[in-house]
Amino acid sequence: MTHPAIRLSIDVALTTLLVAPGCKKAQDAAVETAIERATGARVEKDGDTMTIKTEQGEVKVATAEDGGTVAMPADFPKDVYLPADNKLASAMDMAGMQMLNMTTPQEMAGVSADIEKSMQGQGWKREMAMQAGGGSTLMYSKDKRQVIYQMLKADEGGTQLAIRTGEGG
């Protein structure tokens, strides 16, 4: 049995991926209605940010339109490495767990090396490094927090980077 908050986060993540192409307003309305009907949650839209309110808490999802960018969440941890040259496509906050999806023109090997140097330099301990299927994953822990970086070669060159941070390990 899946915990409702986990299921909701998976549904929101999948929905976010489907919203990117096409007529944004029509898709947003359809997504809001689908989420409300499927979960009973209340959905509020403010610019590029959708807030889904449930009994378990809030999920906030910001997605960029037509190759644009969204603002970096103000409360994103300052000691978590982010490439200086990045294009933030989406940001999600769910009960203290944050997920970012971005691209950078830097090649994957360079991004990986910069992550390693920065994170260890700020006191993070690498827990895992894995390469498979043309992508790589790095996981770090510090105090009671955890950060996971997932990297793939971006279609237009450079690197597609997903970052998840929150309590863990």
Rosetta constraint file for C-alpha pairs under 8 A:
AtomPair CA 2 CA 6 HARMONIC 6.83 0.50
AtomPair CA 2 CA 7 HARMONIC 6.24 0.50
AtomPair CA 3 CA 7 HARMONIC 6.22 0.50
AtomPair CA 4 CA 8 HARMONIC 5.98 0.50
AtomPair CA 5 CA 9 HARMONIC 6.14 0.50
AtomPair CA 5 CA 56 HARMONIC 6.79 0.50
AtomPair CA 6 CA 10 HARMONIC 6.26 0.50
AtomPair CA 7 CA 11 HARMONIC 6.12 0.50
AtomPair CA 8 CA 12 HARMONIC 5.99 0.50
AtomPair CA 8 CA 39 HARMONIC 7.69 0.50
AtomPair CA 9 CA 13 HARMONIC 6.05 0.50
AtomPair CA 9 CA 59 HARMONIC 7.64 0.50
AtomPair CA 9 CA 94 HARMONIC 7.56 0.50
AtomPair CA 10 CA 14 HARMONIC 6.17 0.50
AtomPair CA 11 CA 15 HARMONIC 6.00 0.50
AtomPair CA 12 CA 16 HARMONIC 5.99 0.50
AtomPair CA 13 CA 17 HARMONIC 6.48 0.50
AtomPair CA 14 CA 18 HARMONIC 6.51 0.50
AtomPair CA 15 CA 19 HARMONIC 6.29 0.50
AtomPair CA 15 CA 31 HARMONIC 7.11 0.50
AtomPair CA 16 CA 20 HARMONIC 7.15 0.50
AtomPair CA 16 CA 61 HARMONIC 7.86 0.50
AtomPair CA 16 CA 63 HARMONIC 7.21 0.50
AtomPair CA 19 CA 24 HARMONIC 7.18 0.50
AtomPair CA 19 CA 27 HARMONIC 6.22 0.50
AtomPair CA 19 CA 28 HARMONIC 7.19 0.50
AtomPair CA 19 CA 31 HARMONIC 7.85 0.50
AtomPair CA 20 CA 24 HARMONIC 7.54 0.50
AtomPair CA 20 CA 63 HARMONIC 7.89 0.50
AtomPair CA 20 CA 64 HARMONIC 7.79 0.50
AtomPair CA 20 CA 65 HARMONIC 6.67 0.50
AtomPair CA 20 CA 66 HARMONIC 7.17 0.50
AtomPair CA 21 CA 66 HARMONIC 7.29 0.50
AtomPair CA 22 CA 27 HARMONIC 7.63 0.50
AtomPair CA 23 CA 27 HARMONIC 6.19 0.50
AtomPair CA 24 CA 28 HARMONIC 5.93 0.50
AtomPair CA 24 CA 65 HARMONIC 7.45 0.50
AtomPair CA 25 CA 29 HARMONIC 6.27 0.50
AtomPair CA 26 CA 30 HARMONIC 6.24 0.50
AtomPair CA 27 CA 31 HARMONIC 5.97 0.50
AtomPair CA 28 CA 32 HARMONIC 6.05 0.50
AtomPair CA 29 CA 33 HARMONIC 6.18 0.50
AtomPair CA 30 CA 34 HARMONIC 6.06 0.50
AtomPair CA 31 CA 35 HARMONIC 6.08 0.50
AtomPair CA 32 CA 36 HARMONIC 6.14 0.50
AtomPair CA 32 CA 43 HARMONIC 5.94 0.50
AtomPair CA 32 CA 44 HARMONIC 7.99 0.50
AtomPair CA 33 CA 37 HARMONIC 6.09 0.50
AtomPair CA 34 CA 38 HARMONIC 5.96 0.50
AtomPair CA 35 CA 39 HARMONIC 5.83 0.50
AtomPair CA 35 CA 40 HARMONIC 7.44 0.50
AtomPair CA 35 CA 41 HARMONIC 6.93 0.50
AtomPair CA 35 CA 43 HARMONIC 7.52 0.50
AtomPair CA 36 CA 40 HARMONIC 4.90 0.50
AtomPair CA 36 CA 41 HARMONIC 5.02 0.50
AtomPair CA 36 CA 42 HARMONIC 5.87 0.50
AtomPair CA 36 CA 43 HARMONIC 6.57 0.50
AtomPair CA 37 CA 41 HARMONIC 7.77 0.50
AtomPair CA 40 CA 54 HARMONIC 7.74 0.50
AtomPair CA 41 CA 52 HARMONIC 6.30 0.50
AtomPair CA 41 CA 53 HARMONIC 5.54 0.50
AtomPair CA 41 CA 54 HARMONIC 4.99 0.50
AtomPair CA 41 CA 55 HARMONIC 7.99 0.50
AtomPair CA 42 CA 52 HARMONIC 5.73 0.50
AtomPair CA 42 CA 53 HARMONIC 5.14 0.50
AtomPair CA 42 CA 54 HARMONIC 6.81 0.50
AtomPair CA 43 CA 50 HARMONIC 6.84 0.50
AtomPair CA 43 CA 51 HARMONIC 5.67 0.50
AtomPair CA 43 CA 52 HARMONIC 4.55 0.50
AtomPair CA 43 CA 53 HARMONIC 6.34 0.50
AtomPair CA 44 CA 50 HARMONIC 5.73 0.50
AtomPair CA 44 CA 51 HARMONIC 5.12 0.50
AtomPair CA 44 CA 52 HARMONIC 6.51 0.50
AtomPair CA 45 CA 49 HARMONIC 5.91 0.50
AtomPair CA 45 CA 50 HARMONIC 4.55 0.50
AtomPair CA 45 CA 51 HARMONIC 6.38 0.50
AtomPair CA 46 CA 50 HARMONIC 6.38 0.50
AtomPair CA 48 CA 62 HARMONIC 5.31 0.50
AtomPair CA 48 CA 63 HARMONIC 5.78 0.50
AtomPair CA 48 CA 64 HARMONIC 6.61 0.50
AtomPair CA 48 CA 65 HARMONIC 7.81 0.50
AtomPair CA 48 CA 70 HARMONIC 7.39 0.50
AtomPair CA 49 CA 60 HARMONIC 6.75 0.50
AtomPair CA 49 CA 61 HARMONIC 5.52 0.50
AtomPair CA 49 CA 62 HARMONIC 4.11 0.50
AtomPair CA 49 CA 63 HARMONIC 6.75 0.50
AtomPair CA 50 CA 60 HARMONIC 5.73 0.50
AtomPair CA 50 CA 61 HARMONIC 5.19 0.50
AtomPair CA 50 CA 62 HARMONIC 6.21 0.50
AtomPair CA 51 CA 58 HARMONIC 6.68 0.50
AtomPair CA 51 CA 59 HARMONIC 5.69 0.50
AtomPair CA 51 CA 60 HARMONIC 4.44 0.50
AtomPair CA 51 CA 61 HARMONIC 6.42 0.50
AtomPair CA 52 CA 58 HARMONIC 5.59 0.50
AtomPair CA 52 CA 59 HARMONIC 5.07 0.50
AtomPair CA 52 CA 60 HARMONIC 6.35 0.50
AtomPair CA 53 CA 57 HARMONIC 6.05 0.50
AtomPair CA 53 CA 58 HARMONIC 4.56 0.50
AtomPair CA 53 CA 59 HARMONIC 6.57 0.50
AtomPair CA 54 CA 58 HARMONIC 6.06 0.50
AtomPair CA 57 CA 94 HARMONIC 7.76 0.50
AtomPair CA 57 CA 95 HARMONIC 6.51 0.50
AtomPair CA 58 CA 94 HARMONIC 6.25 0.50
AtomPair CA 58 CA 95 HARMONIC 6.63 0.50
AtomPair CA 59 CA 92 HARMONIC 7.12 0.50
AtomPair CA 59 CA 93 HARMONIC 5.71 0.50
AtomPair CA 59 CA 94 HARMONIC 4.52 0.50
AtomPair CA 59 CA 95 HARMONIC 7.03 0.50
AtomPair CA 60 CA 91 HARMONIC 7.96 0.50
AtomPair CA 60 CA 92 HARMONIC 5.42 0.50
AtomPair CA 60 CA 93 HARMONIC 5.10 0.50
AtomPair CA 60 CA 94 HARMONIC 6.51 0.50
AtomPair CA 61 CA 90 HARMONIC 7.15 0.50
AtomPair CA 61 CA 91 HARMONIC 5.76 0.50
AtomPair CA 61 CA 92 HARMONIC 4.36 0.50
AtomPair CA 61 CA 93 HARMONIC 6.62 0.50
AtomPair CA 62 CA 70 HARMONIC 6.57 0.50
AtomPair CA 62 CA 90 HARMONIC 5.35 0.50
AtomPair CA 62 CA 91 HARMONIC 5.19 0.50
AtomPair CA 62 CA 92 HARMONIC 6.37 0.50
AtomPair CA 63 CA 69 HARMONIC 7.65 0.50
AtomPair CA 63 CA 70 HARMONIC 6.37 0.50
AtomPair CA 63 CA 89 HARMONIC 5.86 0.50
AtomPair CA 63 CA 90 HARMONIC 4.33 0.50
AtomPair CA 63 CA 91 HARMONIC 6.70 0.50
AtomPair CA 64 CA 68 HARMONIC 5.07 0.50
AtomPair CA 64 CA 69 HARMONIC 4.91 0.50
AtomPair CA 64 CA 70 HARMONIC 5.40 0.50
AtomPair CA 64 CA 88 HARMONIC 7.74 0.50
AtomPair CA 64 CA 89 HARMONIC 5.10 0.50
AtomPair CA 64 CA 90 HARMONIC 6.15 0.50
AtomPair CA 65 CA 69 HARMONIC 7.39 0.50
AtomPair CA 67 CA 89 HARMONIC 7.44 0.50
AtomPair CA 68 CA 87 HARMONIC 7.76 0.50
AtomPair CA 68 CA 89 HARMONIC 6.91 0.50
AtomPair CA 69 CA 87 HARMONIC 5.86 0.50
AtomPair CA 69 CA 88 HARMONIC 5.07 0.50
AtomPair CA 69 CA 89 HARMONIC 5.18 0.50
AtomPair CA 69 CA 90 HARMONIC 7.55 0.50
AtomPair CA 70 CA 88 HARMONIC 5.76 0.50
AtomPair CA 70 CA 89 HARMONIC 6.12 0.50
AtomPair CA 70 CA 90 HARMONIC 6.35 0.50
AtomPair CA 70 CA 91 HARMONIC 7.47 0.50
AtomPair CA 71 CA 88 HARMONIC 7.35 0.50
AtomPair CA 72 CA 76 HARMONIC 7.35 0.50
AtomPair CA 72 CA 88 HARMONIC 7.34 0.50
AtomPair CA 72 CA 91 HARMONIC 7.38 0.50
AtomPair CA 73 CA 91 HARMONIC 7.30 0.50
AtomPair CA 76 CA 98 HARMONIC 7.56 0.50
AtomPair CA 79 CA 119 HARMONIC 7.62 0.50
AtomPair CA 79 CA 122 HARMONIC 6.57 0.50
AtomPair CA 80 CA 119 HARMONIC 6.80 0.50
AtomPair CA 80 CA 147 HARMONIC 7.65 0.50
AtomPair CA 81 CA 115 HARMONIC 6.04 0.50
AtomPair CA 81 CA 118 HARMONIC 6.23 0.50
AtomPair CA 81 CA 119 HARMONIC 6.38 0.50
AtomPair CA 82 CA 86 HARMONIC 7.90 0.50
AtomPair CA 82 CA 115 HARMONIC 7.80 0.50
AtomPair CA 83 CA 104 HARMONIC 7.05 0.50
AtomPair CA 83 CA 111 HARMONIC 7.29 0.50
AtomPair CA 85 CA 104 HARMONIC 5.90 0.50
AtomPair CA 85 CA 105 HARMONIC 7.28 0.50
AtomPair CA 86 CA 102 HARMONIC 6.34 0.50
AtomPair CA 86 CA 103 HARMONIC 5.58 0.50
AtomPair CA 86 CA 104 HARMONIC 4.52 0.50
AtomPair CA 86 CA 105 HARMONIC 7.47 0.50
AtomPair CA 87 CA 102 HARMONIC 5.32 0.50
AtomPair CA 87 CA 103 HARMONIC 5.27 0.50
AtomPair CA 87 CA 104 HARMONIC 6.37 0.50
AtomPair CA 88 CA 100 HARMONIC 7.19 0.50
AtomPair CA 88 CA 101 HARMONIC 6.09 0.50
AtomPair CA 88 CA 102 HARMONIC 4.30 0.50
AtomPair CA 88 CA 103 HARMONIC 6.74 0.50
AtomPair CA 89 CA 100 HARMONIC 7.78 0.50
AtomPair CA 89 CA 101 HARMONIC 5.65 0.50
AtomPair CA 89 CA 102 HARMONIC 5.26 0.50
AtomPair CA 89 CA 103 HARMONIC 7.63 0.50
AtomPair CA 90 CA 100 HARMONIC 5.80 0.50
AtomPair CA 90 CA 101 HARMONIC 5.23 0.50
AtomPair CA 90 CA 102 HARMONIC 7.04 0.50
AtomPair CA 91 CA 98 HARMONIC 7.27 0.50
AtomPair CA 91 CA 99 HARMONIC 5.68 0.50
AtomPair CA 91 CA 100 HARMONIC 4.55 0.50
AtomPair CA 91 CA 101 HARMONIC 6.52 0.50
AtomPair CA 92 CA 98 HARMONIC 5.53 0.50
AtomPair CA 92 CA 99 HARMONIC 5.05 0.50
AtomPair CA 92 CA 100 HARMONIC 6.50 0.50
AtomPair CA 93 CA 97 HARMONIC 5.72 0.50
AtomPair CA 93 CA 98 HARMONIC 4.46 0.50
AtomPair CA 93 CA 99 HARMONIC 6.53 0.50
AtomPair CA 94 CA 98 HARMONIC 6.36 0.50
AtomPair CA 96 CA 166 HARMONIC 5.99 0.50
AtomPair CA 96 CA 167 HARMONIC 7.63 0.50
AtomPair CA 97 CA 164 HARMONIC 7.10 0.50
AtomPair CA 97 CA 165 HARMONIC 5.75 0.50
AtomPair CA 97 CA 166 HARMONIC 4.44 0.50
AtomPair CA 97 CA 167 HARMONIC 7.15 0.50
AtomPair CA 98 CA 163 HARMONIC 7.99 0.50
AtomPair CA 98 CA 164 HARMONIC 5.67 0.50
AtomPair CA 98 CA 165 HARMONIC 5.37 0.50
AtomPair CA 98 CA 166 HARMONIC 6.38 0.50
AtomPair CA 99 CA 162 HARMONIC 7.08 0.50
AtomPair CA 99 CA 163 HARMONIC 5.49 0.50
AtomPair CA 99 CA 164 HARMONIC 4.40 0.50
AtomPair CA 99 CA 165 HARMONIC 6.55 0.50
AtomPair CA 100 CA 162 HARMONIC 5.61 0.50
AtomPair CA 100 CA 163 HARMONIC 5.12 0.50
AtomPair CA 100 CA 164 HARMONIC 6.59 0.50
AtomPair CA 101 CA 160 HARMONIC 7.49 0.50
AtomPair CA 101 CA 161 HARMONIC 5.86 0.50
AtomPair CA 101 CA 162 HARMONIC 4.49 0.50
AtomPair CA 101 CA 163 HARMONIC 6.55 0.50
AtomPair CA 102 CA 160 HARMONIC 5.97 0.50
AtomPair CA 102 CA 161 HARMONIC 5.28 0.50
AtomPair CA 102 CA 162 HARMONIC 6.43 0.50
AtomPair CA 103 CA 154 HARMONIC 7.08 0.50
AtomPair CA 103 CA 158 HARMONIC 7.16 0.50
AtomPair CA 103 CA 159 HARMONIC 5.55 0.50
AtomPair CA 103 CA 160 HARMONIC 4.50 0.50
AtomPair CA 103 CA 161 HARMONIC 5.82 0.50
AtomPair CA 104 CA 158 HARMONIC 5.67 0.50
AtomPair CA 104 CA 159 HARMONIC 5.35 0.50
AtomPair CA 104 CA 160 HARMONIC 6.71 0.50
AtomPair CA 104 CA 161 HARMONIC 7.66 0.50
AtomPair CA 105 CA 157 HARMONIC 6.54 0.50
AtomPair CA 105 CA 158 HARMONIC 3.99 0.50
AtomPair CA 105 CA 159 HARMONIC 6.24 0.50
AtomPair CA 106 CA 110 HARMONIC 6.45 0.50
AtomPair CA 106 CA 111 HARMONIC 6.37 0.50
AtomPair CA 106 CA 158 HARMONIC 4.88 0.50
AtomPair CA 106 CA 159 HARMONIC 6.21 0.50
AtomPair CA 107 CA 111 HARMONIC 6.35 0.50
AtomPair CA 107 CA 153 HARMONIC 7.56 0.50
AtomPair CA 107 CA 157 HARMONIC 7.67 0.50
AtomPair CA 107 CA 158 HARMONIC 4.75 0.50
AtomPair CA 107 CA 159 HARMONIC 5.73 0.50
AtomPair CA 108 CA 112 HARMONIC 6.05 0.50
AtomPair CA 108 CA 151 HARMONIC 6.86 0.50
AtomPair CA 108 CA 152 HARMONIC 7.12 0.50
AtomPair CA 108 CA 153 HARMONIC 6.58 0.50
AtomPair CA 108 CA 158 HARMONIC 6.84 0.50
AtomPair CA 108 CA 159 HARMONIC 5.46 0.50
AtomPair CA 109 CA 113 HARMONIC 6.20 0.50
AtomPair CA 110 CA 114 HARMONIC 6.13 0.50
AtomPair CA 111 CA 115 HARMONIC 6.11 0.50
AtomPair CA 111 CA 159 HARMONIC 7.74 0.50
AtomPair CA 112 CA 116 HARMONIC 6.21 0.50
AtomPair CA 113 CA 117 HARMONIC 6.19 0.50
AtomPair CA 114 CA 118 HARMONIC 5.99 0.50
AtomPair CA 115 CA 119 HARMONIC 5.82 0.50
AtomPair CA 116 CA 120 HARMONIC 6.05 0.50
AtomPair CA 116 CA 126 HARMONIC 7.97 0.50
AtomPair CA 117 CA 121 HARMONIC 5.92 0.50
AtomPair CA 118 CA 122 HARMONIC 6.26 0.50
AtomPair CA 119 CA 123 HARMONIC 6.56 0.50
AtomPair CA 119 CA 124 HARMONIC 5.23 0.50
AtomPair CA 119 CA 125 HARMONIC 7.64 0.50
AtomPair CA 119 CA 140 HARMONIC 7.71 0.50
AtomPair CA 120 CA 124 HARMONIC 4.88 0.50
AtomPair CA 120 CA 125 HARMONIC 6.17 0.50
AtomPair CA 120 CA 126 HARMONIC 7.41 0.50
AtomPair CA 123 CA 142 HARMONIC 6.91 0.50
AtomPair CA 124 CA 140 HARMONIC 5.91 0.50
AtomPair CA 124 CA 141 HARMONIC 5.58 0.50
AtomPair CA 124 CA 142 HARMONIC 4.99 0.50
AtomPair CA 125 CA 140 HARMONIC 5.28 0.50
AtomPair CA 125 CA 141 HARMONIC 5.32 0.50
AtomPair CA 125 CA 142 HARMONIC 6.34 0.50
AtomPair CA 126 CA 138 HARMONIC 7.36 0.50
AtomPair CA 126 CA 139 HARMONIC 5.88 0.50
AtomPair CA 126 CA 140 HARMONIC 4.35 0.50
AtomPair CA 126 CA 141 HARMONIC 6.59 0.50
AtomPair CA 127 CA 138 HARMONIC 7.75 0.50
AtomPair CA 127 CA 139 HARMONIC 5.42 0.50
AtomPair CA 127 CA 140 HARMONIC 5.27 0.50
AtomPair CA 127 CA 141 HARMONIC 6.74 0.50
AtomPair CA 128 CA 137 HARMONIC 7.63 0.50
AtomPair CA 128 CA 138 HARMONIC 5.63 0.50
AtomPair CA 128 CA 139 HARMONIC 5.03 0.50
AtomPair CA 128 CA 140 HARMONIC 7.12 0.50
AtomPair CA 129 CA 136 HARMONIC 7.39 0.50
AtomPair CA 129 CA 137 HARMONIC 5.77 0.50
AtomPair CA 129 CA 138 HARMONIC 4.62 0.50
AtomPair CA 129 CA 139 HARMONIC 6.60 0.50
AtomPair CA 130 CA 136 HARMONIC 5.52 0.50
AtomPair CA 130 CA 137 HARMONIC 5.19 0.50
AtomPair CA 130 CA 138 HARMONIC 6.60 0.50
AtomPair CA 131 CA 135 HARMONIC 5.75 0.50
AtomPair CA 131 CA 136 HARMONIC 4.19 0.50
AtomPair CA 131 CA 137 HARMONIC 6.42 0.50
AtomPair CA 132 CA 136 HARMONIC 6.16 0.50
AtomPair CA 134 CA 152 HARMONIC 6.61 0.50
AtomPair CA 134 CA 153 HARMONIC 7.41 0.50
AtomPair CA 135 CA 150 HARMONIC 7.33 0.50
AtomPair CA 135 CA 151 HARMONIC 5.44 0.50
AtomPair CA 135 CA 152 HARMONIC 4.53 0.50
AtomPair CA 135 CA 153 HARMONIC 7.06 0.50
AtomPair CA 136 CA 150 HARMONIC 5.87 0.50
AtomPair CA 136 CA 151 HARMONIC 5.27 0.50
AtomPair CA 136 CA 152 HARMONIC 6.81 0.50
AtomPair CA 137 CA 148 HARMONIC 7.03 0.50
AtomPair CA 137 CA 149 HARMONIC 5.53 0.50
AtomPair CA 137 CA 150 HARMONIC 4.49 0.50
AtomPair CA 137 CA 151 HARMONIC 6.34 0.50
AtomPair CA 138 CA 148 HARMONIC 5.75 0.50
AtomPair CA 138 CA 149 HARMONIC 5.13 0.50
AtomPair CA 138 CA 150 HARMONIC 6.64 0.50
AtomPair CA 139 CA 146 HARMONIC 7.22 0.50
AtomPair CA 139 CA 147 HARMONIC 5.71 0.50
AtomPair CA 139 CA 148 HARMONIC 4.42 0.50
AtomPair CA 139 CA 149 HARMONIC 6.35 0.50
AtomPair CA 140 CA 146 HARMONIC 5.67 0.50
AtomPair CA 140 CA 147 HARMONIC 5.22 0.50
AtomPair CA 140 CA 148 HARMONIC 6.50 0.50
AtomPair CA 141 CA 145 HARMONIC 5.63 0.50
AtomPair CA 141 CA 146 HARMONIC 4.41 0.50
AtomPair CA 141 CA 147 HARMONIC 6.39 0.50
AtomPair CA 141 CA 168 HARMONIC 7.75 0.50
AtomPair CA 141 CA 169 HARMONIC 6.64 0.50
AtomPair CA 142 CA 146 HARMONIC 6.50 0.50
AtomPair CA 144 CA 167 HARMONIC 5.74 0.50
AtomPair CA 144 CA 168 HARMONIC 5.86 0.50
AtomPair CA 144 CA 169 HARMONIC 6.39 0.50
AtomPair CA 145 CA 165 HARMONIC 7.27 0.50
AtomPair CA 145 CA 166 HARMONIC 5.53 0.50
AtomPair CA 145 CA 167 HARMONIC 4.30 0.50
AtomPair CA 145 CA 168 HARMONIC 5.20 0.50
AtomPair CA 145 CA 169 HARMONIC 6.83 0.50
AtomPair CA 146 CA 165 HARMONIC 5.64 0.50
AtomPair CA 146 CA 166 HARMONIC 5.66 0.50
AtomPair CA 146 CA 167 HARMONIC 5.80 0.50
AtomPair CA 146 CA 168 HARMONIC 5.14 0.50
AtomPair CA 146 CA 169 HARMONIC 6.30 0.50
AtomPair CA 147 CA 163 HARMONIC 7.00 0.50
AtomPair CA 147 CA 164 HARMONIC 5.64 0.50
AtomPair CA 147 CA 165 HARMONIC 4.38 0.50
AtomPair CA 147 CA 166 HARMONIC 6.81 0.50
AtomPair CA 148 CA 163 HARMONIC 5.69 0.50
AtomPair CA 148 CA 164 HARMONIC 5.21 0.50
AtomPair CA 148 CA 165 HARMONIC 6.49 0.50
AtomPair CA 149 CA 161 HARMONIC 6.86 0.50
AtomPair CA 149 CA 162 HARMONIC 5.80 0.50
AtomPair CA 149 CA 163 HARMONIC 4.69 0.50
AtomPair CA 149 CA 164 HARMONIC 6.71 0.50
AtomPair CA 150 CA 161 HARMONIC 5.75 0.50
AtomPair CA 150 CA 162 HARMONIC 5.13 0.50
AtomPair CA 150 CA 163 HARMONIC 6.49 0.50
AtomPair CA 151 CA 159 HARMONIC 6.51 0.50
AtomPair CA 151 CA 160 HARMONIC 5.65 0.50
AtomPair CA 151 CA 161 HARMONIC 4.69 0.50
AtomPair CA 151 CA 162 HARMONIC 6.54 0.50
AtomPair CA 152 CA 159 HARMONIC 5.76 0.50
AtomPair CA 152 CA 160 HARMONIC 5.14 0.50
AtomPair CA 152 CA 161 HARMONIC 6.70 0.50
AtomPair CA 153 CA 157 HARMONIC 6.57 0.50
AtomPair CA 153 CA 158 HARMONIC 6.08 0.50
AtomPair CA 153 CA 159 HARMONIC 4.67 0.50
AtomPair CA 153 CA 160 HARMONIC 5.86 0.50
AtomPair CA 154 CA 158 HARMONIC 5.42 0.50
AtomPair CA 154 CA 159 HARMONIC 4.72 0.50
AtomPair CA 154 CA 160 HARMONIC 4.85 0.50
